[in-house]
């Protein structure tokens, strides 16, 4: 009897998990809030647990479901057409000869909506961060105030960070997609900072790894001042922080499985910060021989 009960319970749980995997892609927009609440276990220290059942927030709207299905079918049609044409919807010869590519540019509110901002407020911190269009709608202006005061919750040990991160690509029926940057060897961007250092983060989903995402970092030192700065960063210079080592030929960055890209400031200096970003692109520079991304000076220059 006990064995029968155990088998029935396991079968019931498997059925629930299977139905969730099947229905969630179709009803994702309708159930996203309730699902995130029911599957999230994080609570800020000192806060009370949620007493309201997650299913009480579900709002079944058949018209909205039909509109979502129509949109997803349209996306599937476009993806199929682009796949038949070639990589990224371009012919294969154009893809091989492509030398430059602009991935993100900031000219409208729609461009800003492709990004999300966050700060240590999520863990009880006091830093502030904002994102808006710059002057003449020609750049993204990321600004705010960094505050390194640690929350008095008895658990948090450090604070003081703000970040800006691109939303991951989503395919039809809410499938996760990736950026394919394997045809390029450098990240190219035009920025104007205030002299503070920023960390550029590249998230990848490797083929052979027990971790979900590998995180690559590069410290970008802005020079400040009124002039724009064009920065070219070879992908070989990114540090694989999620594994605690420098990426090399044996552990290359998976450029065909890039999940997203982001910027983080956390230099432990209280005060205002500001970063303007004109565009973020890719460059294929096979003649690149730079060993260091900034100016290098001779110790004993000749007369």
Secondary structure, DSSP 8 states (H G I E B T S, - for coil): -HHHHHHHHHHHHHHHHHHHHHHHHHHHHHHHHHHHHHH-----TT-----S-GGGG----HHHHHHHHHHHHHHHHHHHHHHHH-GGGS-HHHHHH--EEEEEE-SSHHHHTTEEEEEGGGGT---EEEEEE-GGG-SEEEEEEE-----SSSS------EEEEE---B-GGG-B--B--TT--EEEEEEEE-S-EEEEEEEE--SS-SSS-EEEEEEEE---SSS-EEEEEEGGG-EETTTTEE--STT---GGGEEEEEEEE--S--EEEEEEEEEEEEE--TT---SSSS----TT---
